[in-house]
Amino acid sequence: MHDVIDNRDRQRFELVEHGQTAFADYRTQGDKIILSHVEAPIGLRGTGAAARLMEGVLSIVRDRGLKVSPICEYALAYMKRHPEFADLQA
């Protein structure tokens, strides 16, 4: 499990690596989390940080018994590449 946290005040999941924060903005709608934007800072791009962030986000979603609606292109592509998370897609 990666160290992804839910920063509810900012409505985003965060993963801090090497002093930089990758994040996934979200909003909730009932029992669904809508992922609107995933971003890794330039210093983390190409390191797999965004993928580790998504893995952590989807693990949190699963643990909470929720579904996810990825409207961000990266989040949608990640879920298509990882069928083990298909059951979470709303």
C-alpha positions as CSV (number, residue, x, y, z in Angstrom):
1,M,0.0,0.0,0.0
2,H,1.3,3.4,-0.9
3,D,1.1,6.4,1.4
4,V,-1.9,8.1,-0.3
5,I,-3.9,10.3,1.9
6,D,-7.3,11.8,1.5
7,N,-7.0,15.6,2.0
8,R,-10.7,16.2,2.5
9,D,-10.2,20.0,3.1
10,R,-8.8,20.3,-0.4
11,Q,-10.9,17.5,-1.9
12,R,-7.9,15.6,-3.3
13,F,-6.0,12.5,-2.7
14,E,-2.2,13.1,-2.3
15,L,1.0,11.1,-2.6
16,V,4.2,12.8,-1.4
17,E,7.4,11.5,-2.9
18,H,10.8,13.2,-2.7
19,G,9.2,16.3,-1.2
20,Q,6.8,16.7,-4.1
21,T,3.0,16.0,-4.2
22,A,1.1,14.1,-6.9
23,F,-2.6,14.6,-6.5
24,A,-6.0,13.6,-7.7
25,D,-8.8,16.1,-7.4
26,Y,-12.2,14.7,-6.6
27,R,-15.7,15.4,-5.6
28,T,-18.3,13.1,-4.0
29,Q,-21.7,12.4,-5.3
30,G,-23.6,9.9,-3.1
31,D,-21.6,6.7,-2.9
32,K,-19.4,7.7,-5.9
33,I,-16.1,9.6,-6.1
34,I,-15.7,11.6,-9.3
35,L,-12.0,11.9,-10.2
36,S,-11.7,15.2,-12.2
37,H,-7.9,15.7,-12.4
38,V,-4.8,13.7,-11.7
39,E,-1.4,15.5,-11.8
40,A,2.2,14.7,-10.9
41,P,4.7,17.6,-10.6
42,I,7.3,17.8,-13.4
43,G,10.0,16.3,-11.0
44,L,7.9,13.1,-10.5
45,R,6.8,12.6,-14.1
46,G,8.1,9.4,-15.6
47,T,8.7,7.9,-12.2
48,G,5.4,6.0,-11.9
49,A,4.2,8.4,-9.2
50,A,0.8,9.0,-10.9
51,A,0.3,5.2,-11.2
52,R,1.2,4.7,-7.5
53,L,-1.2,7.5,-6.6
54,M,-4.0,5.9,-8.6
55,E,-3.4,2.5,-7.1
56,G,-3.7,4.1,-3.6
57,V,-6.8,6.1,-4.5
58,L,-8.5,3.0,-5.9
59,S,-7.5,1.0,-2.8
60,I,-9.1,3.7,-0.6
61,V,-12.2,3.7,-2.7
62,R,-12.5,-0.1,-2.4
63,D,-11.9,0.0,1.3
64,R,-14.7,2.5,1.7
65,G,-17.1,0.5,-0.4
66,L,-17.5,3.3,-2.9
67,K,-17.4,3.5,-6.7
68,V,-15.4,5.8,-8.8
69,S,-16.2,7.8,-11.9
70,P,-13.0,8.8,-13.7
71,I,-13.6,11.9,-15.9
72,C,-9.9,12.7,-16.0
73,E,-8.3,11.1,-19.1
74,Y,-5.3,9.8,-17.1
75,A,-7.6,8.2,-14.5
76,L,-9.8,6.6,-17.1
77,A,-6.8,5.3,-19.0
78,Y,-5.3,3.9,-15.8
79,M,-8.5,2.0,-15.0
80,K,-8.7,0.6,-18.6
81,R,-5.1,-0.7,-18.2
82,H,-5.9,-2.3,-14.8
83,P,-8.9,-4.5,-15.0
84,E,-8.4,-5.5,-11.4
85,F,-10.2,-2.2,-10.6
86,A,-13.0,-2.6,-13.1
87,D,-15.5,-3.4,-10.3
88,L,-15.0,0.0,-8.9
89,Q,-16.0,2.0,-12.0
90,A,-19.4,3.7,-11.7
